[in-house]
Amino acid sequence: MKQLVSTALSRSIVLNALRVSAVVGTALNVINQGEAVLASHAPSWMHVALNYLVPYLVSSYSAAKNEVSRSQLPREDVRHPQ
């Protein structure tokens, strides 16, 4: 668990997850909050935050899980699969 968290907090994974969150979160907010904003209503700020947080968490978790899994493979399987 410690290895997964430290991997998820690595610079490359954080930056990639932020990019994914920006794109997916914006799309989700347009889909989920667009009608309210166009009608001059205030958006639900909790939902706005969740629309960015969930893609960030999913992206960083899946990338970290992949890195941890790859690091546990025997070296020869990673470089020279047979």
C-alpha positions in Angstrom: 0.0 0.0 0.0 2.9 2.4 0.9 4.5 1.7 -2.5 1.2 2.3 -4.3 0.7 5.7 -2.6 4.3 6.8 -3.1 4.1 5.8 -6.8 0.8 7.6 -7.2 2.5 10.8 -5.8 5.4 10.6 -8.2 5.8 13.7 -10.4 5.1 12.0 -13.8 1.9 10.3 -12.5 0.6 13.5 -10.8 1.2 15.6 -13.9 -0.5 13.0 -16.2 -3.5 12.6 -13.8 -3.9 16.4 -13.7 -4.0 16.5 -17.5 -6.6 13.7 -17.6 -8.6 15.4 -14.9 -8.6 18.7 -16.7 -9.9 17.2 -19.9 -12.4 14.7 -18.5 -13.5 16.9 -15.6 -14.3 19.8 -18.0 -16.2 17.5 -20.3 -18.2 16.1 -17.4 -18.9 19.6 -16.0 -20.2 20.8 -19.4 -22.4 17.7 -19.6 -23.6 17.9 -16.0 -23.7 21.6 -15.2 -23.9 23.2 -18.7 -27.7 23.6 -18.7 -27.7 25.2 -15.2 -25.0 27.7 -16.2 -26.7 28.6 -19.5 -29.9 29.2 -17.5 -27.9 31.6 -15.2 -28.1 29.3 -12.2 -25.1 28.7 -10.0 -23.5 25.3 -10.5 -23.3 22.8 -7.7 -19.8 23.4 -6.6 -19.5 20.1 -4.9 -20.4 18.3 -8.2 -17.9 20.5 -10.1 -15.2 19.5 -7.7 -16.1 15.8 -7.9 -16.1 16.0 -11.7 -12.4 16.9 -11.5 -11.5 14.8 -8.5 -12.8 11.4 -9.6 -11.0 11.4 -13.0 -7.8 12.4 -11.2 -8.1 9.6 -8.6 -8.9 7.0 -11.2 -6.1 8.0 -13.5 -3.5 8.2 -10.7 -4.6 4.9 -9.2 -4.5 3.0 -12.4 -1.1 4.4 -13.5 0.4 3.7 -10.0 -1.1 0.2 -10.0 0.4 -0.5 -13.4 3.8 0.8 -12.3 3.8 -1.3 -9.1 2.7 -4.4 -11.0 5.4 -3.9 -13.7 8.1 -3.4 -11.0 7.2 -6.8 -9.5 7.7 -8.7 -12.7 11.0 -10.6 -13.1 13.5 -8.4 -15.0 13.9 -10.8 -18.0 10.1 -11.0 -18.5 10.0 -7.2 -18.9 12.9 -6.8 -21.3 12.9 -10.1 -23.2 9.5 -11.9 -23.2 9.7 -15.5 -24.4 
